[in-house]
């Protein structure tokens, strides 16, 4: 499966969740290392939006029958100090700006999210520097 989209700025709150050790331990299984404490937001565009919506069905967020064969990994939620941190579904992937140089990552779809057309991408690298990319630039995501 392939997704294309434009990099966009988020609300800047992902680091609060990404820094939690409970999540980081699970991200190590997916990424082979801890995740950068933030996400890269990618607004999925064009025909690929249907593929992203299929991932949301696969994750159980939207109604429908999932036909997706891509690998997904469940991220368990937890409670800490009376605060609830929800679960998510992660889809191992790779990301590129040029279709030649790829960086390992995962698309993370939290159980509680307002994003319906924006993929949240996690990686052990700070993707804005590693790729590099800025808001408005196109990226390609490919899932196994």
The first five atom37 places (N, CA, C, CB, O) and aatype in JSON, in Angstrom:
{
  "aatype": [20, 20, 20, 20, 20, 20, 20, 20, 20, 20, 20, 20, 20, 20, 20, 20, 20, 20, 20, 20, 20, 20, 20, 20, 20, 20, 20, 20, 20, 20, 20, 20, 20, 20, 20, 20, 20, 20, 20, 20, 20, 20, 20, 20, 20, 20, 20, 20, 20, 20, 20, 20, 20, 20, 20, 20, 20, 20, 20, 20, 20, 20, 20, 20, 20, 20, 20, 20, 20, 20, 20, 20, 20, 20, 20, 20, 20, 20, 20, 20, 20, 20, 20, 20, 20, 20, 20, 20, 20, 20, 20, 20, 20, 20, 20, 20, 20, 20, 20, 20, 20, 20, 20, 20, 20, 20, 20, 20, 20, 20, 20, 20, 20, 20, 20, 20, 20, 20, 20, 20, 20, 20, 20, 20, 20, 20, 20, 20, 20, 20, 20, 20, 20, 20, 20, 20, 20, 20, 20, 20, 20, 20, 20, 20],
  "atom_mask": [
    [1, 1, 1, 1, 1],
    [1, 1, 1, 1, 1],
    [1, 1, 1, 1, 1],
    [1, 1, 1, 1, 1],
    [1, 1, 1, 1, 1],
    [1, 1, 1, 1, 1],
    [1, 1, 1, 1, 1],
    [1, 1, 1, 1, 1],
    [1, 1, 1, 1, 1],
    [1, 1, 1, 1, 1],
    [1, 1, 1, 1, 1],
    [1, 1, 1, 1, 1],
    [1, 1, 1, 1, 1],
    [1, 1, 1, 1, 1],
    [1, 1, 1, 1, 1],
    [1, 1, 1, 1, 1],
    [1, 1, 1, 1, 1],
    [1, 1, 1, 1, 1],
    [1, 1, 1, 1, 1],
    [1, 1, 1, 1, 1],
    [1, 1, 1, 1, 1],
    [1, 1, 1, 1, 1],
    [1, 1, 1, 1, 1],
    [1, 1, 1, 1, 1],
    [1, 1, 1, 1, 1],
    [1, 1, 1, 1, 1],
    [1, 1, 1, 1, 1],
    [1, 1, 1, 1, 1],
    [1, 1, 1, 1, 1],
    [1, 1, 1, 1, 1],
    [1, 1, 1, 1, 1],
    [1, 1, 1, 1, 1],
    [1, 1, 1, 1, 1],
    [1, 1, 1, 1, 1],
    [1, 1, 1, 1, 1],
    [1, 1, 1, 1, 1],
    [1, 1, 1, 1, 1],
    [1, 1, 1, 1, 1],
    [1, 1, 1, 1, 1],
    [1, 1, 1, 1, 1],
    [1, 1, 1, 1, 1],
    [1, 1, 1, 1, 1],
    [1, 1, 1, 1, 1],
    [1, 1, 1, 1, 1],
    [1, 1, 1, 1, 1],
    [1, 1, 1, 1, 1],
    [1, 1, 1, 1, 1],
    [1, 1, 1, 1, 1],
    [1, 1, 1, 1, 1],
    [1, 1, 1, 1, 1],
    [1, 1, 1, 1, 1],
    [1, 1, 1, 1, 1],
    [1, 1, 1, 1, 1],
    [1, 1, 1, 1, 1],
    [1, 1, 1, 1, 1],
    [1, 1, 1, 1, 1],
    [1, 1, 1, 1, 1],
    [1, 1, 1, 1, 1],
    [1, 1, 1, 1, 1],
    [1, 1, 1, 1, 1],
    [1, 1, 1, 1, 1],
    [1, 1, 1, 1, 1],
    [1, 1, 1, 1, 1],
    [1, 1, 1, 1, 1],
    [1, 1, 1, 1, 1],
    [1, 1, 1, 1, 1],
    [1, 1, 1, 1, 1],
    [1, 1, 1, 1, 1],
    [1, 1, 1, 1, 1],
    [1, 1, 1, 1, 1],
    [1, 1, 1, 1, 1],
    [1, 1, 1, 1, 1],
    [1, 1, 1, 1, 1],
    [1, 1, 1, 1, 1],
    [1, 1, 1, 1, 1],
    [1, 1, 1, 1, 1],
    [1, 1, 1, 1, 1],
    [1, 1, 1, 1, 1],
    [1, 1, 1, 1, 1],
    [1, 1, 1, 1, 1],
    [1, 1, 1, 1, 1],
    [1, 1, 1, 1, 1],
    [1, 1, 1, 1, 1],
    [1, 1, 1, 1, 1],
    [1, 1, 1, 1, 1],
    [1, 1, 1, 1, 1],
    [1, 1, 1, 1, 1],
    [1, 1, 1, 1, 1],
    [1, 1, 1, 1, 1],
    [1, 1, 1, 1, 1],
    [1, 1, 1, 1, 1],
    [1, 1, 1, 1, 1],
    [1, 1, 1, 1, 1],
    [1, 1, 1, 1, 1],
    [1, 1, 1, 1, 1],
    [1, 1, 1, 1, 1],
    [1, 1, 1, 1, 1],
    [1, 1, 1, 1, 1],
    [1, 1, 1, 1, 1],
    [1, 1, 1, 1, 1],
    [1, 1, 1, 1, 1],
    [1, 1, 1, 1, 1],
    [1, 1, 1, 1, 1],
    [1, 1, 1, 1, 1],
    [1, 1, 1, 1, 1],
    [1, 1, 1, 1, 1],
    [1, 1, 1, 1, 1],
    [1, 1, 1, 1, 1],
    [1, 1, 1, 1, 1],
    [1, 1, 1, 1, 1],
    [1, 1, 1, 1, 1],
    [1, 1, 1, 1, 1],
    [1, 1, 1, 1, 1],
    [1, 1, 1, 1, 1],
    [1, 1, 1, 1, 1],
    [1, 1, 1, 1, 1],
    [1, 1, 1, 1, 1],
    [1, 1, 1, 1, 1],
    [1, 1, 1, 1, 1],
    [1, 1, 1, 1, 1],
    [1, 1, 1, 1, 1],
    [1, 1, 1, 1, 1],
    [1, 1, 1, 1, 1],
    [1, 1, 1, 1, 1],
    [1, 1, 1, 1, 1],
    [1, 1, 1, 1, 1],
    [1, 1, 1, 1, 1],
    [1, 1, 1, 1, 1],
    [1, 1, 1, 1, 1],
    [1, 1, 1, 1, 1],
    [1, 1, 1, 1, 1],
    [1, 1, 1, 1, 1],
    [1, 1, 1, 1, 1],
    [1, 1, 1, 1, 1],
    [1, 1, 1, 1, 1],
    [1, 1, 1, 1, 1],
    [1, 1, 1, 1, 1],
    [1, 1, 1, 1, 1],
    [1, 1, 1, 1, 1],
    [1, 1, 1, 1, 1],
    [1, 1, 1, 1, 1],
    [1, 1, 1, 1, 1],
    [1, 1, 1, 1, 1],
    [1, 1, 1, 1, 1]
  ],
  "atom_positions": [
    [[0.85, -1.18, 0.0], [0.0, 0.0, 0.0], [0.89, 1.24, 0.0], [-0.97, 0.0, 1.23], [1.98, 1.25, 0.58]],
    [[0.41, 2.25, -0.65], [1.17, 3.49, -0.78], [0.26, 4.68, -0.43], [1.74, 3.65, -2.23], [-0.92, 4.7, -0.78]],
    [[0.84, 5.64, 0.27], [0.15, 6.89, 0.59], [1.06, 8.04, 0.2], [-0.24, 6.95, 2.1], [2.26, 8.01, 0.46]],
    [[0.49, 9.06, -0.4], [1.24, 10.28, -0.67], [0.51, 11.43, 0.02], [1.39, 10.54, -2.22], [-0.71, 11.4, 0.2]],
    [[1.27, 12.43, 0.38], [0.65, 13.57, 1.04], [1.63, 14.69, 1.26], [0.06, 13.15, 2.35], [2.79, 14.62, 0.87]],
    [[1.13, 15.74, 1.9], [1.94, 16.92, 2.2], [2.18, 17.01, 3.7], [1.24, 18.2, 1.68], [1.29, 16.77, 4.52]],
    [[3.4, 17.36, 4.04], [3.78, 17.57, 5.43], [3.05, 18.81, 5.95], [5.32, 17.73, 5.58], [2.95, 19.82, 5.26]],
    [[2.54, 18.7, 7.16], [1.83, 19.81, 7.78], [2.17, 19.88, 9.26], [0.3, 19.66, 7.58], [2.55, 18.87, 9.86]],
    [[2.03, 21.04, 9.83], [2.27, 21.19, 11.27], [1.06, 20.72, 12.05], [2.6, 22.66, 11.63], [-0.08, 20.92, 11.64]],
    [[1.34, 20.08, 13.17], [0.26, 19.65, 14.05], [0.06, 20.67, 15.15], [0.57, 18.27, 14.65], [0.43, 21.84, 15.03]],
    [[-0.54, 20.21, 16.23], [-0.82, 21.08, 17.36], [0.35, 21.17, 18.33], [-2.05, 20.62, 18.08], [0.34, 21.97, 19.26]],
    [[1.36, 20.32, 18.11], [2.54, 20.35, 18.97], [2.34, 19.66, 20.31], [2.95, 21.74, 19.2], [3.07, 19.93, 21.26]],
    [[1.35, 18.78, 20.4], [1.07, 18.11, 21.66], [1.49, 16.65, 21.67], [-0.39, 18.21, 21.97], [1.42, 16.01, 22.72]],
    [[1.91, 16.12, 20.56], [2.23, 14.69, 20.49], [3.37, 14.32, 21.43], [2.6, 14.31, 19.07], [3.42, 13.19, 21.92]],
    [[4.29, 15.25, 21.68], [5.44, 14.92, 22.52], [5.03, 14.49, 23.93], [6.37, 16.11, 22.61], [5.74, 13.71, 24.57]],
    [[3.9, 15.0, 24.43], [3.43, 14.62, 25.76], [3.15, 13.12, 25.79], [2.16, 15.41, 26.14], [3.47, 12.45, 26.77]],
    [[2.56, 12.61, 24.73], [2.24, 11.19, 24.66], [3.46, 10.37, 24.24], [1.1, 10.96, 23.68], [3.73, 9.31, 24.81]],
    [[4.18, 10.87, 23.27], [5.32, 10.12, 22.73], [6.42, 9.91, 23.76], [5.89, 10.84, 21.53], [7.17, 8.94, 23.66]],
    [[6.53, 10.78, 24.74], [7.59, 10.68, 25.74], [7.28, 9.65, 26.83], [7.82, 12.03, 26.37], [8.16, 9.32, 27.63]],
    [[6.06, 9.13, 26.88], [5.68, 8.18, 27.92], [6.44, 6.86, 27.74], [4.17, 7.94, 27.89], [6.43, 6.28, 26.66]],
    [[7.07, 6.39, 28.81], [7.89, 5.18, 28.73], [7.06, 3.96, 28.32], [8.56, 4.91, 30.07], [7.56, 3.07, 27.63]],
    [[5.8, 3.91, 28.73], [4.94, 2.78, 28.37], [4.79, 2.68, 26.84], [3.55, 2.92, 29.03], [4.83, 1.59, 26.28]],
    [[4.61, 3.83, 26.19], [4.53, 3.85, 24.73], [5.89, 3.55, 24.11], [4.0, 5.21, 24.23], [6.0, 2.76, 23.18]],
    [[6.93, 4.2, 24.63], [8.27, 4.04, 24.06], [8.7, 2.58, 24.05], [9.27, 4.88, 24.84], [9.33, 2.13, 23.09]],
    [[8.38, 1.84, 25.12], [8.73, 0.41, 25.15], [8.06, -0.34, 24.0], [8.31, -0.22, 26.5], [8.67, -1.24, 23.41]],
    [[6.83, 0.03, 23.69], [6.12, -0.63, 22.59], [6.64, -0.17, 21.22], [4.61, -0.36, 22.7], [6.69, -0.96, 20.28]],
    [[7.02, 1.1, 21.12], [7.57, 1.61, 19.85], [8.88, 0.93, 19.51], [7.76, 3.13, 19.93], [9.2, 0.75, 18.33]],
    [[9.66, 0.56, 20.53], [10.94, -0.13, 20.29], [10.72, -1.44, 19.55], [11.66, -0.39, 21.62], [11.55, -1.84, 18.73]],
    [[9.63, -2.11, 19.83], [9.31, -3.37, 19.14], [9.04, -3.11, 17.66], [8.09, -4.05, 19.8], [9.44, -3.89, 16.8]],
    [[8.36, -2.0, 17.37], [7.98, -1.67, 16.0], [9.15, -1.08, 15.21], [6.82, -0.69, 16.0], [9.39, -1.47, 14.07]],
    [[9.86, -0.15, 15.83], [10.89, 0.62, 15.13], [12.31, 0.08, 15.35], [10.84, 2.06, 15.56], [13.23, 0.47, 14.64]],
    [[12.48, -0.81, 16.32], [13.82, -1.3, 16.64], [14.58, -0.34, 17.54], [14.6, -1.53, 15.37], [15.72, -0.62, 17.92]],
    [[13.97, 0.77, 17.89], [14.56, 1.78, 18.77], [13.41, 2.65, 19.28], [15.65, 2.65, 18.02], [12.29, 2.57, 18.78]],
    [[13.69, 3.47, 20.25], [12.68, 4.4, 20.74], [12.29, 5.38, 19.65], [13.17, 5.15, 21.97], [13.06, 5.64, 18.72]],
    [[11.1, 5.92, 19.77], [10.6, 6.87, 18.78], [10.99, 8.29, 19.17], [9.06, 6.76, 18.64], [11.08, 8.63, 20.35]],
    [[11.23, 9.12, 18.15], [11.43, 10.55, 18.36], [10.19, 11.06, 19.09], [11.67, 11.32, 17.0], [9.08, 10.66, 18.75]],
    [[10.35, 11.94, 20.09], [9.19, 12.38, 20.87], [8.31, 13.41, 20.14], [9.65, 12.96, 22.18], [8.2, 14.56, 20.58]],
    [[7.72, 12.99, 19.07], [6.82, 13.83, 18.29], [6.4, 13.05, 17.05], [7.49, 15.18, 17.9], [6.93, 11.97, 16.78]],
    [[5.46, 13.58, 16.32], [5.01, 12.93, 15.08], [5.19, 13.88, 13.91], [3.52, 12.46, 15.19], [5.22, 15.1, 14.08]],
    [[5.3, 13.3, 12.73], [5.28, 14.08, 11.5], [3.88, 13.92, 10.93], [6.41, 13.6, 10.46], [3.46, 12.8, 10.62]],
    [[3.16, 15.01, 10.78], [1.81, 14.94, 10.23], [1.87, 15.04, 8.73], [0.92, 16.05, 10.81], [2.54, 15.9, 8.17]],
    [[1.14, 14.13, 8.07], [1.08, 14.09, 6.61], [-0.38, 14.1, 6.2], [1.83, 12.83, 6.05], [-1.12, 13.15, 6.48]],
    [[-0.8, 15.18, 5.52], [-2.16, 15.24, 4.97], [-2.2, 14.39, 3.72], [-2.59, 16.72, 4.67], [-1.57, 14.72, 2.71]],
    [[-2.95, 13.3, 3.78], [-3.03, 12.37, 2.65], [-3.93, 12.99, 1.59], [-3.57, 10.97, 3.11], [-4.99, 13.53, 1.89]],
    [[-3.49, 12.88, 0.34], [-4.2, 13.56, -0.75], [-4.57, 12.6, -1.88], [-3.35, 14.69, -1.3], [-4.06, 11.49, -1.98]],
    [[-5.48, 13.07, -2.71], [-5.84, 12.37, -3.94], [-6.41, 10.98, -3.72], [-4.66, 12.27, -4.82], [-7.09, 10.71, -2.74]],
    [[-6.11, 10.11, -4.67], [-6.63, 8.74, -4.65], [-6.14, 7.96, -3.44], [-6.23, 8.02, -5.91], [-6.79, 7.0, -3.02]],
    [[-4.99, 8.35, -2.88], [-4.44, 7.63, -1.74], [-5.24, 7.83, -0.46], [-3.02, 8.06, -1.51], [-5.07, 7.07, 0.49]],
    [[-6.1, 8.83, -0.43], [-6.92, 9.04, 0.76], [-7.77, 7.8, 1.05], [-7.83, 10.28, 0.58], [-7.99, 7.46, 2.22]],
    [[-8.23, 7.13, 0.02], [-9.0, 5.89, 0.21], [-8.17, 4.83, 0.93], [-9.47, 5.34, -1.14], [-8.7, 4.08, 1.75]],
    [[-6.87, 4.77, 0.62], [-5.99, 3.82, 1.31], [-5.87, 4.17, 2.79], [-4.6, 3.8, 0.66], [-5.9, 3.29, 3.65]],
    [[-5.74, 5.47, 3.09], [-5.65, 5.88, 4.49], [-6.95, 5.57, 5.23], [-5.32, 7.38, 4.59], [-6.93, 5.1, 6.37]],
    [[-8.08, 5.83, 4.59], [-9.36, 5.54, 5.21], [-9.5, 4.04, 5.47], [-10.52, 6.04, 4.33], [-10.13, 3.62, 6.45]],
    [[-8.92, 3.23, 4.59], [-8.91, 1.77, 4.79], [-8.11, 1.42, 6.05], [-8.31, 1.06, 3.55], [-8.49, 0.49, 6.77]],
    [[-7.02, 2.13, 6.31], [-6.25, 1.89, 7.54], [-7.08, 2.24, 8.77], [-4.94, 2.72, 7.53], [-6.99, 1.55, 9.79]],
    [[-7.89, 3.29, 8.68], [-8.75, 3.66, 9.8], [-9.8, 2.57, 10.06], [-9.45, 5.02, 9.52], [-10.12, 2.3, 11.21]],
    [[-10.32, 1.96, 9.01], [-11.25, 0.84, 9.17], [-10.52, -0.34, 9.81], [-11.88, 0.42, 7.8], [-11.02, -0.96, 10.74]],
    [[-9.33, -0.63, 9.3], [-8.51, -1.72, 9.84], [-8.24, -1.51, 11.33], [-7.17, -1.82, 9.06], [-8.22, -2.47, 12.11]],
    [[-8.03, -0.25, 11.74], [-7.75, 0.08, 13.14], [-9.02, 0.07, 14.0], [-7.09, 1.44, 13.22], [-8.93, 0.2, 15.23]],
    [[-10.19, -0.07, 13.37], [-11.44, -0.11, 14.11], [-12.04, 1.24, 14.41], [-11.22, -0.83, 15.37], [-12.97, 1.34, 15.22]],
    [[-11.54, 2.3, 13.79], [-12.06, 3.64, 14.05], [-13.28, 3.98, 13.2], [-10.99, 4.67, 13.81], [-14.14, 4.75, 13.63]],
    [[-13.35, 3.42, 12.02], [-14.46, 3.7, 11.12], [-15.17, 2.39, 10.79], [-13.96, 4.4, 9.83], [-14.57, 1.32, 10.81]],
    [[-16.45, 2.51, 10.48], [-17.24, 1.34, 10.11], [-16.84, 0.85, 8.74], [-18.74, 1.67, 10.15], [-16.41, 1.62, 7.88]],
    [[-16.99, -0.43, 8.55], [-16.7, -1.04, 7.26], [-15.98, -2.34, 7.45], [-15.89, -0.1, 6.39], [-15.6, -2.73, 8.55]],
    [[-15.79, -3.01, 6.35], [-15.09, -4.28, 6.33], [-13.7, -4.04, 5.75], [-15.87, -5.36, 5.49], [-13.56, -3.61, 4.61]],
    [[-12.68, -4.3, 6.55], [-11.31, -4.04, 6.1], [-10.84, -5.12, 5.14], [-10.36, -3.96, 7.31], [-10.95, -6.31, 5.43]],
    [[-10.33, -4.68, 4.0], [-9.73, -5.6, 3.02], [-8.21, -5.54, 3.08], [-10.22, -5.27, 1.59], [-7.51, -6.23, 2.34]],
    [[-7.7, -4.7, 3.98], [-6.27, -4.45, 4.06], [-5.52, -5.67, 4.57], [-6.01, -3.26, 4.97], [-5.93, -6.31, 5.54]],
    [[-4.42, -5.98, 3.92], [-3.54, -7.07, 4.32], [-2.26, -6.56, 4.97], [-3.21, -7.95, 3.12], [-1.36, -7.35, 5.27]],
    [[-2.17, -5.25, 5.2], [-0.95, -4.68, 5.77], [-0.84, -5.07, 7.24], [-0.93, -3.14, 5.61], [-1.84, -5.29, 7.93]],
    [[0.4, -5.15, 7.7], [0.66, -5.51, 9.09], [0.25, -4.36, 10.01], [2.15, -5.85, 9.28], [0.5, -3.19, 9.73]],
    [[-0.39, -4.72, 11.11], [-0.71, -3.73, 12.13], [-0.28, -4.28, 13.48], [-2.23, -3.39, 12.12], [-0.28, -5.48, 13.72]],
    [[0.1, -3.36, 14.36], [0.54, -3.73, 15.69], [-0.25, -2.89, 16.68], [2.09, -3.53, 15.87], [-0.33, -1.67, 16.55]],
    [[-0.82, -3.54, 17.66], [-1.64, -2.86, 18.66], [-0.74, -2.22, 19.71], [-2.63, -3.84, 19.32], [0.15, -2.87, 20.26]],
    [[-0.98, -0.95, 19.99], [-0.3, -0.21, 21.04], [-1.28, -0.1, 22.21], [0.19, 1.21, 20.55], [-2.34, 0.51, 22.09]],
    [[-0.92, -0.69, 23.34], [-1.81, -0.71, 24.49], [-1.8, 0.62, 25.22], [-1.42, -1.83, 25.44], [-0.75, 1.24, 25.39]],
    [[-2.97, 1.04, 25.65], [-3.08, 2.23, 26.47], [-2.77, 1.91, 27.92], [-4.48, 2.84, 26.34], [-2.53, 0.75, 28.26]],
    [[-2.79, 2.91, 28.77], [-2.47, 2.72, 30.18], [-2.96, 3.91, 30.98], [-0.95, 2.51, 30.38], [-3.4, 4.91, 30.41]],
    [[-2.89, 3.8, 32.3], [-3.21, 4.92, 33.19], [-1.99, 5.23, 34.03], [-4.43, 4.59, 34.09], [-1.28, 4.33, 34.47]],
    [[-1.76, 6.52, 34.25], [-0.65, 6.97, 35.1], [-1.11, 8.19, 35.87], [0.63, 7.28, 34.27], [-1.59, 9.16, 35.28]],
    [[-0.96, 8.13, 37.18], [-1.3, 9.26, 38.05], [-2.72, 9.76, 37.8], [-0.31, 10.4, 37.85], [-2.97, 10.96, 37.76]],
    [[-3.66, 8.82, 37.62], [-5.05, 9.17, 37.42], [-5.39, 9.68, 36.04], [-5.43, 10.18, 38.41], [-6.52, 10.08, 35.78]],
    [[-4.4, 9.68, 35.13], [-4.63, 10.15, 33.77], [-4.61, 8.95, 32.82], [-3.56, 11.2, 33.36], [-3.74, 8.08, 32.92]],
    [[-5.55, 8.92, 31.91], [-5.66, 7.84, 30.94], [-4.94, 8.19, 29.65], [-7.14, 7.52, 30.65], [-5.11, 9.28, 29.1]],
    [[-4.13, 7.26, 29.18], [-3.43, 7.39, 27.9], [-3.96, 6.28, 27.01], [-1.85, 7.31, 28.08], [-3.77, 5.1, 27.3]],
    [[-4.62, 6.66, 25.93], [-5.31, 5.7, 25.07], [-4.4, 4.84, 24.23], [-6.25, 6.41, 24.18], [-3.21, 5.11, 24.08]],
    [[-4.98, 3.81, 23.69], [-4.27, 2.9, 22.8], [-4.22, 3.45, 21.38], [-4.92, 1.53, 22.82], [-4.75, 4.53, 21.09]],
    [[-3.58, 2.69, 20.51], [-3.43, 3.1, 19.11], [-3.14, 1.86, 18.27], [-2.3, 4.16, 18.95], [-2.88, 0.78, 18.8]],
    [[-3.2, 2.03, 16.98], [-2.79, 1.0, 16.04], [-1.63, 1.55, 15.23], [-3.96, 0.54, 15.12], [-1.71, 2.67, 14.71]],
    [[-0.57, 0.78, 15.13], [0.62, 1.2, 14.36], [0.76, 0.32, 13.13], [1.9, 1.12, 15.23], [0.53, -0.89, 13.18]],
    [[1.13, 0.95, 12.03], [1.35, 0.26, 10.77], [2.79, 0.5, 10.34], [0.33, 0.75, 9.67], [3.13, 1.61, 9.91]],
    [[3.67, -0.51, 10.44], [5.06, -0.32, 10.01], [5.11, 0.14, 8.56], [5.86, -1.63, 10.19], [4.36, -0.34, 7.72]],
    [[6.01, 1.08, 8.28], [6.09, 1.68, 6.95], [7.49, 2.23, 6.71], [5.04, 2.8, 6.79], [8.39, 2.1, 7.53]],
    [[7.64, 2.84, 5.55], [8.83, 3.59, 5.19], [8.36, 4.91, 4.6], [9.75, 2.79, 4.19], [7.28, 4.99, 4.02]],
    [[9.2, 5.94, 4.75], [8.84, 7.27, 4.24], [10.0, 7.82, 3.42], [8.48, 8.24, 5.39], [11.17, 7.57, 3.72]],
    [[9.64, 8.57, 2.37], [10.65, 9.14, 1.48], [10.12, 10.44, 0.88], [11.03, 8.15, 0.35], [8.91, 10.64, 0.76]],
    [[11.05, 11.32, 0.52], [10.67, 12.53, -0.21], [10.93, 12.38, -1.69], [11.43, 13.74, 0.34], [10.36, 13.11, -2.5]],
    [[11.8, 11.42, -2.07], [12.19, 11.29, -3.47], [11.92, 9.92, -4.08], [13.64, 11.6, -3.6], [12.18, 9.72, -5.27]],
    [[11.4, 8.98, -3.3], [11.12, 7.64, -3.81], [12.36, 6.77, -3.95], [10.43, 7.74, -5.12], [12.27, 5.65, -4.44]],
    [[13.5, 7.28, -3.54], [14.75, 6.51, -3.63], [15.38, 6.26, -2.28], [15.74, 7.23, -4.52], [15.91, 5.18, -2.03]],
    [[15.33, 7.24, -1.4], [15.92, 7.14, -0.07], [14.8, 7.01, 0.96], [16.82, 8.36, 0.24], [13.98, 7.91, 1.12]],
    [[14.78, 5.87, 1.66], [13.68, 5.54, 2.55], [14.14, 5.5, 4.0], [13.08, 4.21, 2.16], [15.26, 5.09, 4.3]],
    [[13.26, 5.92, 4.9], [13.51, 5.9, 6.34], [12.41, 5.06, 6.99], [13.55, 7.35, 6.93], [11.23, 5.25, 6.71]],
    [[12.8, 4.13, 7.86], [11.82, 3.32, 8.58], [10.96, 4.2, 9.47], [12.51, 2.23, 9.4], [11.45, 5.15, 10.09]],
    [[9.69, 3.86, 9.52], [8.74, 4.62, 10.33], [7.52, 3.76, 10.59], [8.35, 5.96, 9.63], [7.51, 2.57, 10.27]],
    [[6.51, 4.35, 11.16], [5.21, 3.7, 11.32], [4.13, 4.77, 11.29], [5.14, 2.86, 12.65], [4.34, 5.89, 11.76]],
    [[3.0, 4.43, 10.74], [1.83, 5.3, 10.8], [1.1, 4.93, 12.08], [0.9, 5.15, 9.52], [0.77, 3.76, 12.3]],
    [[0.87, 5.91, 12.92], [0.23, 5.69, 14.2], [-1.17, 6.3, 14.15], [1.07, 6.3, 15.36], [-1.34, 7.49, 13.91]],
    [[-2.17, 5.46, 14.4], [-3.55, 5.94, 14.43], [-4.09, 5.75, 15.85], [-4.45, 5.2, 13.38], [-4.48, 4.64, 16.22]],
    [[-4.09, 6.82, 16.65], [-4.61, 6.73, 18.01], [-6.1, 6.4, 18.02], [-4.36, 8.03, 18.77], [-6.85, 6.76, 17.11]],
    [[-6.51, 5.69, 19.07], [-7.94, 5.35, 19.21], [-8.8, 6.61, 19.3], [-8.16, 4.47, 20.44], [-9.92, 6.64, 18.81]],
    [[-8.27, 7.63, 19.93], [-8.98, 8.9, 20.06], [-8.23, 9.94, 19.26], [-9.12, 9.34, 21.57], [-7.24, 10.5, 19.73]],
    [[-8.69, 10.19, 18.06], [-8.04, 11.16, 17.2], [-9.09, 11.93, 16.42], [-7.06, 10.49, 16.24], [-10.15, 11.41, 16.09]],
    [[-8.77, 13.18, 16.14], [-9.65, 13.99, 15.3], [-9.23, 13.93, 13.85], [-9.67, 15.44, 15.78], [-9.96, 14.36, 12.96]],
    [[-8.04, 13.39, 13.61], [-7.5, 13.34, 12.25], [-8.24, 12.29, 11.42], [-6.0, 13.04, 12.27], [-8.25, 11.12, 11.77]],
    [[-8.84, 12.72, 10.32], [-9.47, 11.75, 9.41], [-8.75, 11.7, 8.07], [-10.94, 12.1, 9.2], [-8.94, 10.77, 7.29]],
    [[-7.93, 12.7, 7.8], [-7.18, 12.74, 6.53], [-5.7, 12.98, 6.77], [-7.74, 13.82, 5.62], [-4.94, 13.17, 5.82]],
    [[-5.29, 12.96, 8.04], [-3.89, 13.23, 8.38], [-3.27, 12.02, 9.04], [-3.79, 14.46, 9.3], [-3.73, 11.56, 10.09]],
    [[-2.22, 11.5, 8.42], [-1.47, 10.38, 8.99], [-0.44, 10.94, 9.96], [-0.79, 9.53, 7.87], [0.29, 11.88, 9.64]],
    [[-0.37, 10.35, 11.15], [0.65, 10.71, 12.13], [1.76, 9.68, 12.01], [0.07, 10.77, 13.6], [1.54, 8.49, 12.22]],
    [[2.96, 10.14, 11.67], [4.08, 9.25, 11.39], [5.09, 9.34, 12.53], [4.74, 9.6, 10.03], [5.5, 10.43, 12.93]],
    [[5.49, 8.16, 13.03], [6.53, 8.11, 14.06], [7.76, 7.43, 13.47], [6.03, 7.34, 15.34], [7.67, 6.62, 12.54]],
    [[8.91, 7.78, 14.03], [10.17, 7.21, 13.59], [11.18, 7.38, 14.72], [10.68, 7.88, 12.27], [10.98, 8.21, 15.61]],
    [[12.25, 6.61, 14.7], [13.31, 6.82, 15.68], [14.1, 8.08, 15.33], [14.24, 5.6, 15.75], [14.83, 8.61, 16.17]],
    [[13.96, 8.55, 14.1], [14.66, 9.76, 13.65], [13.72, 10.96, 13.68], [15.24, 9.56, 12.22], [12.5, 10.81, 13.6]],
    [[14.3, 12.15, 13.8], [13.54, 13.39, 13.65], [13.37, 13.59, 12.14], [14.27, 14.64, 14.35], [14.28, 14.07, 11.47]],
    [[12.21, 13.22, 11.62], [12.01, 13.14, 10.17], [12.16, 14.46, 9.45], [10.65, 12.59, 9.89], [12.61, 14.48, 8.31]],
    [[11.81, 15.57, 10.07], [11.96, 16.87, 9.4], [13.42, 17.14, 9.05], [11.41, 18.01, 10.29], [13.71, 17.81, 8.06]],
    [[14.34, 16.61, 9.85], [15.77, 16.76, 9.54], [16.31, 15.6, 8.73], [16.57, 16.9, 10.82], [17.12, 15.8, 7.82]],
    [[15.87, 14.4, 9.04], [16.42, 13.2, 8.4], [16.07, 13.11, 6.92], [15.92, 11.97, 9.1], [16.91, 12.69, 6.12]],
    [[14.85, 13.49, 6.55], [14.44, 13.34, 5.14], [15.16, 14.32, 4.21], [12.94, 13.53, 5.02], [15.61, 13.82, 3.18]],
    [[15.32, 15.54, 4.39], [14.58, 16.48, 5.22], [13.28, 16.91, 4.53], [15.44, 17.72, 5.54], [13.08, 16.64, 3.34]],
    [[12.41, 17.58, 5.3], [11.15, 18.06, 4.73], [10.61, 19.21, 5.57], [10.11, 16.92, 4.65], [10.91, 19.34, 6.75]],
    [[9.8, 20.03, 4.92], [9.14, 21.17, 5.56], [7.65, 21.12, 5.24], [9.77, 22.52, 5.09], [7.22, 20.36, 4.37]],
    [[6.88, 21.93, 5.94], [5.45, 22.03, 5.65], [5.21, 22.28, 4.17], [4.8, 23.14, 6.49], [5.9, 23.09, 3.55]],
    [[4.23, 21.58, 3.63], [3.86, 21.75, 2.23], [4.59, 20.83, 1.26], [4.09, 23.14, 1.82], [4.17, 20.7, 0.12]],
    [[5.67, 20.21, 1.71], [6.42, 19.3, 0.82], [5.74, 17.95, 0.75], [7.88, 19.14, 1.3], [5.09, 17.51, 1.71]],
    [[5.89, 17.29, -0.39], [5.3, 15.98, -0.6], [6.19, 14.87, -0.05], [5.04, 15.75, -2.08], [7.41, 14.93, -0.15]],
    [[5.54, 13.86, 0.51], [6.23, 12.66, 0.96], [5.45, 11.44, 0.49], [6.39, 12.65, 2.5], [4.26, 11.52, 0.17]],
    [[6.15, 10.33, 0.46], [5.56, 9.05, 0.07], [5.72, 8.11, 1.24], [6.23, 8.46, -1.21], [6.8, 8.01, 1.83]],
    [[4.65, 7.42, 1.58], [4.69, 6.36, 2.61], [4.37, 5.05, 1.92], [3.67, 6.66, 3.8], [3.43, 4.97, 1.12]],
    [[5.15, 4.02, 2.23], [4.8, 2.7, 1.7], [4.74, 1.71, 2.85], [5.82, 2.24, 0.63], [5.6, 1.67, 3.73]],
    [[3.71, 0.92, 2.81], [3.44, -0.09, 3.83], [3.56, -1.46, 3.21], [2.03, 0.11, 4.47], [3.2, -1.66, 2.05]],
    [[4.08, -2.41, 3.99], [4.27, -3.77, 3.51], [3.05, -4.41, 3.12], [4.91, -4.58, 4.5], [3.07, -5.57, 2.7]]
  ]
}
